[in-house]
Amino acid sequence: MSDNGPSPAERAPACRPEPLDGLAAGGSKPPSRPLPSPQGAEAINAPASPRELFVVFNRLSLQGFGGVLPIAQHHLVEREGWLTRAQFVELLSIGQVLPGPNVVNMALMLGDRHFGWRGALAALAGILLVPMLVVLTLAALYARYSGVPAVAGALRGMGAVSAGLVLATAVKLAPTLKTNPLGRAVCAAVALAVFGAIGLLHWPLVWIVLGLGSASVGYAWWRLGR
Amino acid sequence: MSHAILGWHDLFGLFAQFLVLSLLAVGGAIATAPDMHRYVVVEHGWLSDAQFTSSVAIAQAAPGPNLLFVAVIGWNVAGFAGVTATMLGILIPSTTLAIAATRWGSQRRESRFVRAFTSGMAPVTLGLLLATGYVLTEPSRTSLGAMGLVVVTVLVIARTRLSPMWLVALGALVGALGWT
């Protein structure tokens, strides 16, 4: 398990605007076609039904302690192959600027692209329904056990791991910037500026996204037009 | 747990409040927590400060999106009726908007604007991920054991495809033994 190379999704046939069904769909899952990506590589797999969307999003949500994003990357990119890393970053970028939690927005967008409203609702129900029952049960139990030192310690340990998971997800997704039209140096500068403003200076998110985000999008617009 | 008894009028007010907050929740529902606090604790007194804080903490520790703290707040305010009011309120506007936006965008995915938007936002997204991870390490920075867990997690996850579940279990074990 020490493979640090491209994910299976990224080994898919590259640079084709429309996916070829026979090549791209993984075996017995033809109904929904993998998503093409503007950056070339295509996803190797696609959800077969709204039910499968529900099952996969339910599973990843129940495994997502202290945030669902790292586990969503693991399942959607590495296990299911429904998205390439670049597509994952793309959906996350859109989910980020829309109101609502980015992972929930990702689930809605992925579901909608494959099965319309039914897919969006299946993915949404998957990510929310069972985890909500779990959280409410825990809320009822918490009042009774929050004083036990081992419970408090376990929560601290899980908190440390969830911080590490988010950092590792950023490290894993960073190579997707190599093909970005902004160029590597500008990408690195923008990412570091956002990190400094939010992580170190605690400036309000809205202004960073509006300010640095629109500057970055403006520069990309100019680069793409040349 | 005892819930305040809310009439239809109060429940509708709660629903309407979360409906508005949904559209302001850029960067996740947690960004609107201060305003939820103002509404349910300060203005209406439905929850105490401690109840509000533990509602958020439980949802952070539990599996699932952090958004579920909204369900815990609804539950603590008014049981199932409260959950229904807060969750439907926070979900309906942002859900509708996300689907409308993705349909608009995928019809124009090769257009210069959509390509400029997704490629321009990609480094911002990665910078935000780094910042979020860094902020989350805050409670761990005073403990050698906890920082060790952060470093091990980053190395293992960045270099392998091991499921994050194993590291969460490791973290719970190390923490329960009192090493954090």
Interface residues (C-beta under 8 A of the other chain):
Chain A: M1 S2 D3 N4 S7 P17 P38 S61 L62 Q63 G64 F65 G66 G67 V68 L69 P70 I71 H74 E78 V89 E90 L92 S93 I94 G95 Q96 V97 L98 P99 G100 P101 N102 V103 V104 N105 L108 M109 D112 R113 W117 A120 L124 I127 L128 P131 M132 V134 V135 L136 L138 A139 A140 Y142 A143 S146 P149 A150 V151 G153 A154 L155 R156 G157 M158 G159 A160 V161 S162 A163 G164 L165 V166 L167 A168 T169 A170 V171 K172 L173 A174 T176 L177 N180 P181 L182 V186 C187 A188 V190 A191 L192 A193 V194 F195 A197 I198 G199 L200 L205 V206 I208 V209 L212 G213 S216 V217 G218 Y219 A220 W221 L224 G225
Chain B: M1 S22 L23 L24 A25 V26 G27 G28 A29 A31 S54 S55 I58 A59 Q60 A61 A62 P63 G64 P65 N66 L67 L68 A71 V72 W75 N76 V83 M87 I90 L91 P93 S94 T95 L97 A98 I99 A101 T102 R103 G105 S106 R109 E110 R112 F113 R115 A116 F117 T118 S119 G120 M121 A122 P123 V124 T125 L126 G127 L128 L129 L130 A131 T132 G133 Y134 V135 L136 T137 P139 S140 S143 G145 A146 M147 L149 V150 V151 V152 T153 V154 L155 V156 I157 A158 R159 T160 R161 L162 S163 P164 M165 L167 V168 L170 G171 A172 L173 V174 G175 A176 L177 G178 W179 T180
